[in-house]
Amino acid sequence: MENSIPENRNIWHLVLGILFFIYGCYKLYTITTTTQEENTFGYVIAIGFIAFGIYDLYKYYKGSK
C-alpha cells in the first residue's frame, strides 16, 4: 500500500475562476448587443475578466497552491 499525499487544491481558484469567467462573458455580451459606438476599453476589460477566469480555473485544475 502506497502512502501518497493528496493534492492540495485551493477552492477559491475554482470559485473566482467561474465568477470572473461568467461576469466577463456577461459584460462582453452586453457591450456587443447594446452599444452602437466602439467601446474598446469595455472590450479589453471584458476579455481580461474572461482570461483571468480561465487562468484561475487552470490553476485550480493544475493543483497549484
Summary of the structure (lengths in Angstrom):
residues: 65
radius of gyration: 16.6
end to end distance: 26.7
largest distance: 64.7
contacts: 157
relative contact order: 0.24
helix: 72%
strand: 0%
